[in-house]
């Protein structure tokens, strides 16, 4: 029976550096010598594609290299399941995760790599005071614990990114870069990233994402008319917010344009001639470019006036097709029948094709509308300037053409609007999209005028004073509201809560001053305050399994045995397995194994310190192997 250690890849988050090297080795095996990359040889293989000049176009800032390395550093943390804070734990497919989003994204890499359809984020806008950051940029578990007050500061200073700082933009970019770098890995090939941002950082952000995603993958920038009010003290009153939209692979949408469309809302369609095919809209019958076979004359049957395409244009179809369209009552000549030719486009056709998005959106709610709506939902103004549900709902329509089982991720969850938008859109089109939210449990200070109301709200609902508690309350109230308005709804309105924490496996840390005690502390390498469920969900993360994967619990020989996803894993984390338990437990697991349909990759895992002695461990392992189970390990 092999024992997991902190050196095993299963005990860490995805090693992105190792994966990058493996991909490079697959493409250019001859560029490797004795296990190392020969860059001189690699340059030869790449030829003129290598730019060796010192001066290159791009965005650079102090700490960029370290920010890039942060994205590649594995995490040794875990996510702690919190059933008591969740809603519909046993049935939901949605996640609400508390913790620093960089660490959480690293931990989610194995389980959700290439599986997310849409990422929407509304990061801090770098106004100089509304986000905190670690001054030493140690984005790891210890730093997270310091931020959330679980460890003392030890000189770890947290501060606002003030305008007086000489590195005002630098600090913001150092915060954003590694998160965006990891986020890209989680998108599907047909995935979309949408980032809301103000004009203060939009130029830097675009350059940053261009580098990570590739400039060719920018699909566009939507400007949302976010406020109707005017700031009279400003020289120019800002009334819009930028929304950068990037594709994981733009070529996919070039080939599948219908997969990046909004729902047709029917505006402008009517049926003045009672066409049995339903409402229609008149489209121009001209297209750009002069094609000789599409340059014929068309006579208006009502007025006799003859029309030709405008200079530089052609008719949409050849003359034979035009005559067929005329005979089928698909050509009209203006509202009163006295204009040039137009072609009918029926609403039924438009709904199938969808509507092309424009760059200016002034037909969705404003921040004022959103503030009013969340106040009504929560009972008080617990959030400052939340995004409206209708805005994010439109991005969901645009980015998830197939509403079945699409994952929507928001790792700056804030007020939780993205979750509500997912639920509302599922309600609108009978979809079953899932959401994953990540939010830092940032402590709310009642002495801070900007946090006073939010802190008081947490007191009112009996929850700790932190931002993540407000997010969870928003999710609960949203679910209750939708259920009350739709009592027959059978859709998923719940969410599972997980919290970022250090690994359940105790790491070896050398303490020269008290070496003997350190050895004694590590006799049991599973931390004492961790439950079986804690260990089980860390295993799911490390093995790259979905955190909402079905788990069936069986009782065998008085021990709880977890059957993960029909038998991908069989896990028994009982704290004590005596010699007298071995045969019954082993034969019971073997019988269970025999009932599984696909056992090619099934692994069986036990808690290592549960065995009374090595004899019990060896006997159990041998019985399982004799029954055909080869992969038996201990944690």
SEVEX-176751 format. One line per field, with one value per residue (C-alpha): residue number from 1; residue in three letters; x, y, z. Coordinates in steps of 0.5 Angstrom, whole numbers. Example, Ala and Ser with C-alpha at 12.3 -4.5 7.8 and 13.67 -1.06 7.14 Angstrom:
// residues 2
num: 1,2
residu: ALA,SER
px: 25,27
py: -9,-2
pz: 16,14
***
This chain:
// residues 635
num: 1,2,3,4,5,6,7,8,9,10,11,12,13,14,15,16,17,18,19,20,21,22,23,24,25,26,27,28,29,30,31,32,33,34,35,36,37,38,39,40,41,42,43,44,45,46,47,48,49,50,51,52,53,54,55,56,57,58,59,60,61,62,63,64,65,66,67,68,69,70,71,72,73,74,75,76,77,78,79,80,81,82,83,84,85,86,87,88,89,90,91,92,93,94,95,96,97,98,99,100,101,102,103,104,105,106,107,108,109,110,111,112,113,114,115,116,117,118,119,120,121,122,123,124,125,126,127,128,129,130,131,132,133,134,135,136,137,138,139,140,141,142,143,144,145,146,147,148,149,150,151,152,153,154,155,156,157,158,159,160,161,162,163,164,165,166,167,168,169,170,171,172,173,174,175,176,177,178,179,180,181,182,183,184,185,186,187,188,189,190,191,192,193,194,195,196,197,198,199,200,201,202,203,204,205,206,207,208,209,210,211,212,213,214,215,216,217,218,219,220,221,222,223,224,225,226,227,228,229,230,231,232,233,234,235,236,237,238,239,240,241,242,243,244,245,246,247,248,249,250,251,252,253,254,255,256,257,258,259,260,261,262,263,264,265,266,267,268,269,270,271,272,273,274,275,276,277,278,279,280,281,282,283,284,285,286,287,288,289,290,291,292,293,294,295,296,297,298,299,300,301,302,303,304,305,306,307,308,309,310,311,312,313,314,315,316,317,318,319,320,321,322,323,324,325,326,327,328,329,330,331,332,333,334,335,336,337,338,339,340,341,342,343,344,345,346,347,348,349,350,351,352,353,354,355,356,357,358,359,360,361,362,363,364,365,366,367,368,369,370,371,372,373,374,375,376,377,378,379,380,381,382,383,384,385,386,387,388,389,390,391,392,393,394,395,396,397,398,399,400,401,402,403,404,405,406,407,408,409,410,411,412,413,414,415,416,417,418,419,420,421,422,423,424,425,426,427,428,429,430,431,432,433,434,435,436,437,438,439,440,441,442,443,444,445,446,447,448,449,450,451,452,453,454,455,456,457,458,459,460,461,462,463,464,465,466,467,468,469,470,471,472,473,474,475,476,477,478,479,480,481,482,483,484,485,486,487,488,489,490,491,492,493,494,495,496,497,498,499,500,501,502,503,504,505,506,507,508,509,510,511,512,513,514,515,516,517,518,519,520,521,522,523,524,525,526,527,528,529,530,531,532,533,534,535,536,537,538,539,540,541,542,543,544,545,546,547,548,549,550,551,552,553,554,555,556,557,558,559,560,561,562,563,564,565,566,567,568,569,570,571,572,573,574,575,576,577,578,579,580,581,582,583,584,585,586,587,588,589,590,591,592,593,594,595,596,597,598,599,600,601,602,603,604,605,606,607,608,609,610,611,612,613,614,615,616,617,618,619,620,621,622,623,624,625,626,627,628,629,630,631,632,633,634,635
residu: UNK,UNK,UNK,UNK,UNK,UNK,UNK,UNK,UNK,UNK,UNK,UNK,UNK,UNK,UNK,UNK,UNK,UNK,UNK,UNK,UNK,UNK,UNK,UNK,UNK,UNK,UNK,UNK,UNK,UNK,UNK,UNK,UNK,UNK,UNK,UNK,UNK,UNK,UNK,UNK,UNK,UNK,UNK,UNK,UNK,UNK,UNK,UNK,UNK,UNK,UNK,UNK,UNK,UNK,UNK,UNK,UNK,UNK,UNK,UNK,UNK,UNK,UNK,UNK,UNK,UNK,UNK,UNK,UNK,UNK,UNK,UNK,UNK,UNK,UNK,UNK,UNK,UNK,UNK,UNK,UNK,UNK,UNK,UNK,UNK,UNK,UNK,UNK,UNK,UNK,UNK,UNK,UNK,UNK,UNK,UNK,UNK,UNK,UNK,UNK,UNK,UNK,UNK,UNK,UNK,UNK,UNK,UNK,UNK,UNK,UNK,UNK,UNK,UNK,UNK,UNK,UNK,UNK,UNK,UNK,UNK,UNK,UNK,UNK,UNK,UNK,UNK,UNK,UNK,UNK,UNK,UNK,UNK,UNK,UNK,UNK,UNK,UNK,UNK,UNK,UNK,UNK,UNK,UNK,UNK,UNK,UNK,UNK,UNK,UNK,UNK,UNK,UNK,UNK,UNK,UNK,UNK,UNK,UNK,UNK,UNK,UNK,UNK,UNK,UNK,UNK,UNK,UNK,UNK,UNK,UNK,UNK,UNK,UNK,UNK,UNK,UNK,UNK,UNK,UNK,UNK,UNK,UNK,UNK,UNK,UNK,UNK,UNK,UNK,UNK,UNK,UNK,UNK,UNK,UNK,UNK,UNK,UNK,UNK,UNK,UNK,UNK,UNK,UNK,UNK,UNK,UNK,UNK,UNK,UNK,UNK,UNK,UNK,UNK,UNK,UNK,UNK,UNK,UNK,UNK,UNK,UNK,UNK,UNK,UNK,UNK,UNK,UNK,UNK,UNK,UNK,UNK,UNK,UNK,UNK,UNK,UNK,UNK,UNK,UNK,UNK,UNK,UNK,UNK,UNK,UNK,UNK,UNK,UNK,UNK,UNK,UNK,UNK,UNK,UNK,UNK,UNK,UNK,UNK,UNK,UNK,UNK,UNK,UNK,UNK,UNK,UNK,UNK,UNK,UNK,UNK,UNK,UNK,UNK,UNK,UNK,UNK,UNK,UNK,UNK,UNK,UNK,UNK,UNK,UNK,UNK,UNK,UNK,UNK,UNK,UNK,UNK,UNK,UNK,UNK,UNK,UNK,UNK,UNK,UNK,UNK,UNK,UNK,UNK,UNK,UNK,UNK,UNK,UNK,UNK,UNK,UNK,UNK,UNK,UNK,UNK,UNK,UNK,UNK,UNK,UNK,UNK,UNK,UNK,UNK,UNK,UNK,UNK,UNK,UNK,UNK,UNK,UNK,UNK,UNK,UNK,UNK,UNK,UNK,UNK,UNK,UNK,UNK,UNK,UNK,UNK,UNK,UNK,UNK,UNK,UNK,UNK,UNK,UNK,UNK,UNK,UNK,UNK,UNK,UNK,UNK,UNK,UNK,UNK,UNK,UNK,UNK,UNK,UNK,UNK,UNK,UNK,UNK,UNK,UNK,UNK,UNK,UNK,UNK,UNK,UNK,UNK,UNK,UNK,UNK,UNK,UNK,UNK,UNK,UNK,UNK,UNK,UNK,UNK,UNK,UNK,UNK,UNK,UNK,UNK,UNK,UNK,UNK,UNK,UNK,UNK,UNK,UNK,UNK,UNK,UNK,UNK,UNK,UNK,UNK,UNK,UNK,UNK,UNK,UNK,UNK,UNK,UNK,UNK,UNK,UNK,UNK,UNK,UNK,UNK,UNK,UNK,UNK,UNK,UNK,UNK,UNK,UNK,UNK,UNK,UNK,UNK,UNK,UNK,UNK,UNK,UNK,UNK,UNK,UNK,UNK,UNK,UNK,UNK,UNK,UNK,UNK,UNK,UNK,UNK,UNK,UNK,UNK,UNK,UNK,UNK,UNK,UNK,UNK,UNK,UNK,UNK,UNK,UNK,UNK,UNK,UNK,UNK,UNK,UNK,UNK,UNK,UNK,UNK,UNK,UNK,UNK,UNK,UNK,UNK,UNK,UNK,UNK,UNK,UNK,UNK,UNK,UNK,UNK,UNK,UNK,UNK,UNK,UNK,UNK,UNK,UNK,UNK,UNK,UNK,UNK,UNK,UNK,UNK,UNK,UNK,UNK,UNK,UNK,UNK,UNK,UNK,UNK,UNK,UNK,UNK,UNK,UNK,UNK,UNK,UNK,UNK,UNK,UNK,UNK,UNK,UNK,UNK,UNK,UNK,UNK,UNK,UNK,UNK,UNK,UNK,UNK,UNK,UNK,UNK,UNK,UNK,UNK,UNK,UNK,UNK,UNK,UNK,UNK,UNK,UNK,UNK,UNK,UNK,UNK,UNK,UNK,UNK,UNK,UNK,UNK,UNK,UNK,UNK,UNK,UNK,UNK,UNK,UNK,UNK,UNK,UNK,UNK,UNK,UNK,UNK,UNK,UNK,UNK,UNK,UNK,UNK,UNK,UNK,UNK,UNK,UNK,UNK,UNK,UNK,UNK,UNK,UNK,UNK,UNK,UNK,UNK,UNK,UNK,UNK,UNK,UNK,UNK,UNK,UNK,UNK,UNK,UNK,UNK,UNK,UNK,UNK,UNK,UNK,UNK,UNK,UNK,UNK,UNK,UNK,UNK,UNK,UNK,UNK,UNK
px: 0,3,3,1,7,7,12,7,3,-3,-2,-1,-5,-3,4,3,11,11,5,8,15,11,8,14,17,12,12,20,23,30,30,32,38,39,32,34,32,37,35,40,37,30,32,34,28,23,28,25,20,25,25,32,32,32,27,20,13,9,7,12,12,16,14,12,16,15,7,8,12,6,1,6,7,3,-1,-1,-8,-15,-22,-26,-33,-38,-45,-48,-47,-49,-56,-59,-52,-54,-57,-54,-48,-46,-40,-39,-32,-29,-21,-16,-18,-11,-10,-17,-16,-10,-13,-19,-14,-14,-22,-24,-18,-21,-29,-31,-35,-36,-32,-34,-31,-32,-25,-23,-23,-16,-19,-14,-18,-22,-18,-13,-6,-1,5,10,6,7,0,0,-4,0,-1,-9,-9,-6,-11,-17,-14,-13,-6,-2,1,8,10,5,2,-4,-6,-10,-7,-7,-5,1,4,9,7,0,-2,4,1,-6,-3,1,-5,-9,-4,-3,-10,-12,-6,-9,-16,-15,-13,-20,-24,-26,-24,-31,-30,-31,-28,-31,-28,-32,-27,-27,-22,-17,-14,-18,-11,-7,-12,-13,-5,-5,-10,-7,-1,-4,-10,-7,-9,-12,-17,-20,-27,-29,-30,-38,-39,-45,-49,-48,-51,-56,-54,-49,-43,-44,-37,-33,-30,-33,-38,-37,-43,-40,-36,-32,-33,-27,-29,-24,-25,-20,-20,-23,-22,-28,-33,-31,-33,-39,-42,-48,-45,-44,-50,-56,-63,-67,-72,-77,-76,-78,-82,-89,-94,-97,-99,-102,-96,-98,-91,-91,-88,-82,-77,-75,-68,-64,-63,-56,-49,-42,-38,-40,-41,-43,-48,-52,-52,-59,-65,-71,-77,-82,-89,-93,-89,-85,-79,-73,-67,-60,-55,-52,-44,-40,-46,-49,-56,-56,-58,-58,-64,-66,-66,-70,-75,-76,-77,-82,-86,-86,-88,-81,-79,-83,-82,-82,-87,-92,-90,-86,-79,-73,-73,-72,-72,-77,-73,-78,-78,-78,-71,-68,-70,-66,-60,-60,-58,-51,-48,-47,-41,-46,-51,-56,-62,-60,-61,-56,-52,-58,-63,-58,-57,-65,-66,-61,-64,-71,-68,-63,-68,-62,-56,-51,-47,-44,-46,-47,-48,-55,-57,-59,-52,-49,-55,-54,-46,-49,-54,-48,-43,-47,-50,-52,-55,-54,-49,-45,-40,-40,-34,-34,-27,-29,-36,-37,-45,-46,-50,-47,-50,-57,-56,-54,-61,-65,-62,-64,-71,-72,-69,-70,-62,-58,-52,-48,-44,-38,-36,-30,-30,-25,-28,-25,-27,-32,-30,-36,-31,-30,-35,-35,-36,-41,-47,-45,-42,-48,-52,-48,-49,-57,-57,-52,-46,-39,-37,-34,-36,-37,-42,-46,-45,-48,-54,-55,-55,-60,-65,-64,-66,-72,-75,-74,-78,-83,-85,-84,-87,-87,-79,-75,-68,-62,-62,-57,-50,-44,-40,-32,-27,-20,-15,-8,-8,-11,-4,1,7,14,18,25,25,33,31,26,28,25,18,18,19,13,9,9,8,1,1,-6,-8,-12,-18,-20,-26,-27,-31,-25,-20,-25,-26,-18,-18,-23,-19,-12,-15,-18,-25,-31,-33,-40,-39,-44,-41,-45,-44,-44,-43,-38,-36,-38,-34,-36,-34,-35,-36,-34,-38,-40,-33,-27,-25,-27,-25,-25,-23,-24,-20,-19,-18,-16,-14,-21,-24,-19,-22,-30,-28,-23,-28,-34,-30,-28,-36,-37,-32,-34,-41,-38,-39,-32,-26,-20,-18,-21,-17,-18,-15,-15,-13,-5,-5,-12,-9,-7,0,3,0,-7,-5,-1,-7,-12,-8,-6,-14,-16,-10,-12,-19,-17,-16,-9,-9,-9,-6,-6,-7
py: 0,7,12,20,25,32,31,27,31,29,33,39,44,43,44,49,50,42,42,47,44,37,41,44,37,34,39,40,34,35,42,38,35,31,33,40,45,47,54,55,49,51,58,54,50,57,61,68,67,69,76,77,85,89,93,90,93,91,93,93,94,93,86,83,78,76,76,71,67,67,64,58,57,51,51,47,49,46,48,46,44,48,44,48,55,52,51,45,41,34,37,43,44,51,53,59,59,64,65,69,68,67,61,58,59,55,49,49,48,40,40,45,46,47,47,54,57,64,68,75,79,86,87,93,99,102,108,108,106,100,94,91,88,84,89,83,80,73,70,64,60,64,71,69,67,74,78,74,75,68,69,75,80,79,86,84,91,91,98,102,103,111,116,118,112,112,105,106,102,97,95,94,90,85,84,82,79,72,71,73,68,62,64,63,56,54,57,52,52,56,60,67,72,79,84,90,96,104,108,109,102,100,101,97,92,91,91,86,81,82,79,73,71,74,81,77,74,81,80,87,92,94,100,100,107,105,112,117,122,128,129,137,138,134,137,131,127,119,115,109,103,99,91,88,81,76,69,63,62,67,62,58,64,66,59,59,66,63,61,69,72,75,73,76,81,82,89,92,86,87,83,89,84,79,74,67,66,71,78,80,86,89,88,92,88,90,88,91,89,89,82,82,77,81,88,87,92,91,95,97,93,99,105,102,105,102,101,99,97,103,104,99,95,89,86,80,75,73,75,68,67,74,72,66,71,75,69,67,74,75,82,89,96,100,101,105,100,106,105,100,93,90,83,80,77,73,73,66,66,71,68,62,66,71,78,81,85,92,96,101,98,103,99,95,97,102,102,106,101,95,99,100,92,90,94,91,84,85,90,95,98,93,93,100,100,93,91,90,83,85,87,80,76,79,77,70,70,72,67,61,59,52,53,46,45,51,53,61,63,70,70,77,76,82,82,76,79,74,68,71,73,65,63,68,66,59,61,65,59,53,52,49,53,53,58,58,65,66,72,74,74,81,84,89,95,99,105,105,110,106,99,101,99,93,91,93,88,82,84,84,77,74,73,75,82,80,81,74,73,79,75,68,72,75,68,65,71,70,63,65,70,66,60,64,67,60,55,49,51,45,48,48,55,52,53,49,53,52,56,56,53,50,43,37,34,36,39,37,43,43,46,45,48,43,37,32,35,36,29,27,32,29,22,23,27,28,34,33,38,35,31,25,30,35,29,27,34,35,28,31,37,33,28,33,31,36,39,37,30,25,21,15,13,5,2,-4,-7,-2,3,9,8,13,11,17,18,11,8,13,13,8,12,9,15,11,13,6,-1,-7,-13,-16,-11,-13,-19,-16,-9,-12,-17,-12,-7,-12,-14,-7,-6,-12,-9,-3,-2,1,-1,1,7,5,7,5,10,9,13,11,12,8,1,-2,-4,-6,-13,-11,-6,-11,-16,-12,-10,-17,-19,-13,-14,-22,-19,-15,-8,-6,1,1,7,11,18
pz: 0,-2,2,0,2,1,-5,-9,-15,-12,-5,-9,-14,-21,-23,-29,-30,-31,-36,-40,-40,-42,-48,-50,-50,-54,-60,-60,-57,-60,-56,-50,-47,-41,-39,-40,-45,-50,-52,-57,-61,-59,-63,-69,-69,-69,-74,-75,-70,-64,-63,-60,-60,-53,-55,-56,-56,-49,-42,-37,-30,-23,-21,-27,-27,-20,-22,-27,-23,-18,-23,-24,-16,-14,-8,-2,1,1,1,7,6,10,10,15,11,5,1,-1,-1,-3,-9,-12,-17,-15,-11,-6,-4,1,0,-3,-11,-13,-8,-10,-17,-17,-13,-18,-23,-24,-23,-28,-33,-39,-37,-35,-41,-38,-34,-31,-27,-24,-20,-16,-20,-17,-15,-9,-3,-5,-5,-1,-3,1,1,0,-5,-2,-5,-1,4,10,7,6,13,15,11,14,21,22,24,27,22,24,20,14,12,9,6,0,-6,-6,-11,-8,-9,-14,-16,-17,-23,-22,-15,-19,-25,-20,-17,-23,-28,-24,-23,-30,-32,-29,-31,-38,-37,-34,-40,-45,-52,-54,-47,-46,-41,-39,-35,-33,-32,-31,-35,-30,-32,-38,-42,-38,-37,-44,-46,-40,-43,-50,-47,-43,-48,-55,-58,-64,-58,-57,-59,-57,-52,-50,-47,-42,-40,-33,-30,-32,-27,-28,-24,-24,-21,-26,-32,-36,-33,-34,-35,-38,-36,-40,-41,-45,-48,-50,-53,-51,-58,-63,-69,-66,-66,-73,-75,-71,-71,-68,-62,-60,-61,-56,-56,-61,-57,-63,-63,-69,-72,-74,-79,-83,-89,-84,-87,-85,-83,-77,-75,-80,-81,-87,-89,-94,-100,-102,-100,-101,-107,-114,-116,-124,-123,-118,-121,-125,-125,-121,-122,-117,-119,-116,-119,-125,-122,-124,-118,-119,-113,-110,-113,-110,-108,-111,-109,-104,-109,-116,-121,-121,-113,-113,-117,-113,-107,-110,-112,-104,-102,-99,-102,-100,-103,-97,-92,-97,-103,-107,-105,-107,-106,-99,-96,-91,-85,-80,-73,-72,-77,-73,-66,-69,-71,-65,-65,-66,-60,-61,-57,-54,-49,-46,-45,-39,-32,-29,-22,-19,-21,-19,-12,-11,-13,-8,-3,-4,-4,2,6,7,3,4,-2,-6,-13,-15,-22,-25,-26,-33,-35,-33,-35,-42,-42,-40,-46,-51,-48,-46,-53,-50,-43,-41,-36,-38,-32,-30,-26,-22,-18,-15,-13,-9,-8,-12,-18,-22,-19,-19,-26,-28,-24,-27,-34,-33,-31,-37,-42,-38,-37,-32,-32,-26,-22,-18,-14,-10,-5,0,7,8,15,15,20,23,25,17,14,8,11,17,14,11,18,22,17,19,26,24,21,26,22,22,20,13,6,4,9,5,-1,2,5,-2,-5,0,-1,-8,-8,-3,-8,-14,-11,-8,-15,-18,-13,-18,-20,-20,-22,-18,-13,-8,-7,-3,1,2,5,3,9,10,7,12,11,16,12,14,17,20,27,29,36,38,33,37,38,31,30,35,32,25,27,25,19,18,23,29,28,21,19,14,10,10,8,2,-1,-1,-5,-10,-11,-12,-16,-21,-19,-19,-12,-14,-16,-14,-7,-5,2,4,11,10,17,21,17,12,5,0,-7,-12,-18,-19,-17,-20,-13,-7,0,7,12,18,24,26,23,27,25,26,21,16,12,13,10,5,2,3,-2,-7,-7,-8,-14,-17,-18,-22,-29,-31,-26,-30,-26,-20,-14,-6,-1,7,12,14,21,22,22,28,25,19,19,18,13,9,10,7,1,-1,0,-5,-10,-10,-12,-18,-14,-16,-14,-6,-3,4,6
***
